[in-house]
Amino acid sequence: MRRRDFEAMVREMAGELPPDFRAGIVAIEVTSKTVPHPVRSGIYTLGECIPHAFGAPGDEGAQLRSTIQLHHGSFAALAADAPGFDWRREAWDTLTHEVRHHLEWRANVPALEAFDDAVEANYARQDGEPFEPLFFRDGESIAPSVTKVEDDVFVDVPLGRRAWLGAAGGTVPFGWHGRSYRVALPARLPDVLFVTAGGVEPEPAGDLIVVVRRRPGLRDLFRRPEVGQVKATAEG
């Protein structure tokens, strides 16, 4: 199905939602993104509910705002491998699933504070500014040790001290979309290293970041961890 036709179908479906369910949803959009699952081959994220800034918890006017997105590229990727793919049924199931996310989050607005902080910290990381090293753990959990902050996917690789020392100058493995990859590490490792990994297939909508970090010990309660960032090409 062409994106134009898909957008028209989604607009029609959005009009069928009860008004109370749409309260706080600022937009229902169709994007061109293809969003592969970070672990399972052949699986794609079809839609997302993206929370926005809201009033301070406890304020009478505090209310969650969300944008719901359906990703045409993901639908097309699934349809290409599934004869008889039912675009309308899958779109309706995805739309109502994301609306349910919005309703659940709206009922517990304070729980999204950490996610908003993670988004801000990721902007700081992208701009080369100081940021809280473990912010990514407050992102959306999409698989064991894998989180997502907006379009960026973080694969958490914590290492014991001995393994961390031995990894310097070597490689570290990680999984992506059903395949195993490795990225090379610098000869000197900081406590937390953000490795932006290129060369994976299929590519994520944003960056894929492998976070190689030393498991903290008691002494780390009294010191701020050293943080670094590098780019690397993943090898299969």
Phi and psi in degrees as a GROMACS rama.xvg file:
@    title "Ramachandran Plot"
@    xaxis  label "Phi"
@    yaxis  label "Psi"
@TYPE xy
-67.8027  152.901  ARG-2
-59.586  -39.258  ARG-3
-59.2771  -44.2433  ARG-4
-69.0059  -36.5627  ASP-5
-63.8007  -43.5625  PHE-6
-60.8355  -42.3905  GLU-7
-63.0257  -39.9083  ALA-8
-65.5008  -41.9258  MET-9
-66.6626  -38.5683  VAL-10
-60.862  -41.3306  ARG-11
-63.0237  -43.2782  GLU-12
-64.856  -40.4335  MET-13
-60.9905  -34.0961  ALA-14
-68.9398  -16.0973  GLY-15
-87.5719  -8.0444  GLU-16
-74.4621  140.846  LEU-17
-60.1516  139.234  PRO-18
-53.7558  -37.8087  PRO-19
-62.6871  -33.4823  ASP-20
-70.277  -27.268  PHE-21
-88.5258  -5.23409  ARG-22
-59.0203  124.635  ALA-23
90.5021  -9.0313  GLY-24
-86.9029  112.045  ILE-25
-81.349  -23.9924  VAL-26
-163.644  148.142  ALA-27
-118.796  112.217  ILE-28
-118.87  155.29  GLU-29
-111.939  126.958  VAL-30
-109.082  169.14  THR-31
-92.9846  3.82848  SER-32
-66.4007  145.936  LYS-33
-111.927  118.493  THR-34
-118.47  94.2094  VAL-35
-72.3727  148.183  PRO-36
-68.4769  138.177  HIS-37
-70.3316  -19.4356  PRO-38
-116.715  -47.2977  VAL-39
-92.1504  123.723  ARG-40
-67.6335  140.085  SER-41
80.3209  2.57214  GLY-42
-108.771  138.451  ILE-43
-132.893  148.98  TYR-44
-79.8912  119.064  THR-45
-87.6764  -28.4707  LEU-46
-155.872  165.289  GLY-47
-146.566  149.05  GLU-48
-109.079  115.28  CYS-49
-106.88  113.117  ILE-50
-76.9603  150.475  PRO-51
-116.943  177.513  HIS-52
-61.1816  148.677  ALA-53
-140.949  171.626  PHE-54
-63.7784  163.544  GLY-55
-63.3631  140.015  ALA-56
-54.0428  135.046  PRO-57
98.3003  -21.783  GLY-58
-68.7126  140.417  ASP-59
-63.495  -29.8782  GLU-60
-91.2013  3.67835  GLY-61
-66.4953  125.863  ALA-62
-152.012  136.331  GLN-63
-67.8753  136.825  LEU-64
-113.392  139.984  ARG-65
-137.809  151.663  SER-66
-114.386  130.027  THR-67
-101.6  130.531  ILE-68
-121.471  137.43  GLN-69
-113.777  130.31  LEU-70
-97.9247  104.436  HIS-71
-59.3337  -38.0453  HIS-72
-60.5459  -37.8729  GLY-73
-68.7019  -41.7118  SER-74
-60.2682  -43.985  PHE-75
-65.3249  -37.2951  ALA-76
-64.4728  -41.2215  ALA-77
-69.0915  -41.0277  LEU-78
-63.6205  -32.446  ALA-79
-64.3224  -26.666  ALA-80
-108.027  6.17241  ASP-81
-134.279  92.2121  ALA-82
-57.0683  136.177  PRO-83
81.0183  15.1112  GLY-84
-55.4181  126.64  PHE-85
-93.8705  93.6893  ASP-86
-59.3987  -44.3554  TRP-87
-65.7759  -46.7957  ARG-88
-63.3689  -45.1702  ARG-89
-64.7174  -37.8661  GLU-90
-66.7358  -41.7095  ALA-91
-65.7628  -44.2445  TRP-92
-61.1407  -40.7274  ASP-93
-68.5857  -44.806  THR-94
-60.2101  -49.0404  LEU-95
-67.6883  -32.4267  THR-96
-63.1095  -44.4117  HIS-97
-71.1472  -33.4243  GLU-98
-63.4459  -38.647  VAL-99
-62.4015  -40.1912  ARG-100
-56.7027  -46.2567  HIS-101
-59.5911  -44.546  HIS-102
-65.3469  -39.2973  LEU-103
-67.2557  -42.8493  GLU-104
-67.0203  -38.4059  TRP-105
-62.1939  -30.5584  ARG-106
-76.2157  -11.4435  ALA-107
-141.094  58.2543  ASN-108
-55.1348  -44.4996  VAL-109
-57.8274  -25.9695  PRO-110
-66.407  -14.0514  ALA-111
-90.2852  -2.48231  LEU-112
-58.5275  -44.0195  GLU-113
-63.5834  -37.9937  ALA-114
-64.5595  -43.7839  PHE-115
-60.3764  -40.4533  ASP-116
-63.2425  -37.7911  ASP-117
-64.5469  -39.1726  ALA-118
-61.9617  -45.3569  VAL-119
-64.1009  -41.4162  GLU-120
-64.1984  -35.871  ALA-121
-68.3056  -37.2044  ASN-122
-59.7857  -42.858  TYR-123
-62.8697  -41.5618  ALA-124
-59.6817  -45.632  ARG-125
-62.8281  -33.3322  GLN-126
-91.0493  2.88959  ASP-127
74.8822  22.013  GLY-128
-97.4432  162.87  GLU-129
-61.1375  145.141  PRO-130
-152.332  161.015  PHE-131
-70.1653  121.045  GLU-132
-59.7496  -33.4637  PRO-133
-102.59  23.9029  LEU-134
-57.5056  -33.6761  PHE-135
-62.2624  -21.4193  PHE-136
-70.551  -15.1883  ARG-137
-94.1691  7.09864  ASP-138
-76.9243  -176.489  GLY-139
-73.3714  125.862  GLU-140
-79.3053  122.205  SER-141
-118.832  -8.65193  ILE-142
-170.637  164.168  ALA-143
-55.6893  126.183  PRO-144
65.3319  18.1519  SER-145
-129.435  126.214  VAL-146
-128.693  165.724  THR-147
-134.792  130.413  LYS-148
-121.942  108.326  VAL-149
53.7642  -122.49  GLU-150
-91.7305  -7.38253  ASP-151
-87.22  135.435  ASP-152
-109.746  133.487  VAL-153
-117.39  125.133  PHE-154
-105.334  114.806  VAL-155
-86.185  122.508  ASP-156
-124.43  82.6543  VAL-157
-79.9201  139.335  PRO-158
-126.263  141.004  LEU-159
-64.0118  163.313  GLY-160
-56.8962  -43.8537  ARG-161
-64.9008  -44.9451  ARG-162
-65.5211  -36.2005  ALA-163
-64.878  -43.5388  TRP-164
-64.6877  -39.5929  LEU-165
-72.7459  -20.1682  GLY-166
-79.0746  -20.9291  ALA-167
-57.4767  128.967  ALA-168
78.4176  -0.556603  GLY-169
-109.7  -144.493  GLY-170
-130.745  160.917  THR-171
-130.842  136.764  VAL-172
-87.5368  154.54  PRO-173
-156.358  160.971  PHE-174
-107.122  146.731  GLY-175
-149.266  120.587  TRP-176
50.6474  45.8757  HIS-177
83.8934  4.30178  GLY-178
-123.253  157.111  ARG-179
-101.073  136.378  SER-180
-131.758  167.575  TYR-181
-138.069  149.254  ARG-182
-126.002  143.131  VAL-183
-77.8629  144.576  ALA-184
-113.498  152.284  LEU-185
-68.1214  163.786  PRO-186
-67.3109  -25.4828  ALA-187
-120.226  122.068  ARG-188
-101.284  130.779  LEU-189
-74.5146  175.678  PRO-190
-62.2014  -37.972  ASP-191
-132.598  120.599  VAL-192
-119.635  123.009  LEU-193
-95.8975  110.778  PHE-194
-104.668  110.283  VAL-195
-79.4823  111.741  THR-196
-99.1075  121.822  ALA-197
-105.042  169.642  GLY-198
89.5705  6.95005  GLY-199
-87.5756  155.199  VAL-200
-129.376  133.444  GLU-201
-73.3726  157.039  PRO-202
-72.5083  144.097  GLU-203
-72.2922  167.39  PRO-204
-66.8959  -32.6025  ALA-205
-116.498  -142.562  GLY-206
-86.2935  150.33  ASP-207
-107.488  116.465  LEU-208
-116.786  121.017  ILE-209
-92.9729  118.328  VAL-210
-99.0127  105.007  VAL-211
-95.8575  117.936  VAL-212
-140.983  149.265  ARG-213
-81.4614  129.589  ARG-214
-59.4271  130.173  ARG-215
-69.4159  147.39  PRO-216
-115.089  -173.371  GLY-217
-60.7555  -37.669  LEU-218
-64.3486  -23.0921  ARG-219
-73.6824  -9.50224  ASP-220
-66.504  -20.2569  LEU-221
-113.554  11.5721  PHE-222
-144.954  151.359  ARG-223
-87.1681  132.241  ARG-224
-65.6131  147.661  PRO-225
-80.7787  134.405  GLU-226
-121.532  140.68  VAL-227
-139.363  162.185  GLY-228
-136.255  137.201  GLN-229
-141.642  166.564  VAL-230
-115.415  144.38  LYS-231
-149.204  152.725  ALA-232
-94.2955  124.158  THR-233
-74.5457  138.518  ALA-234
-111.754  132.628  GLU-235
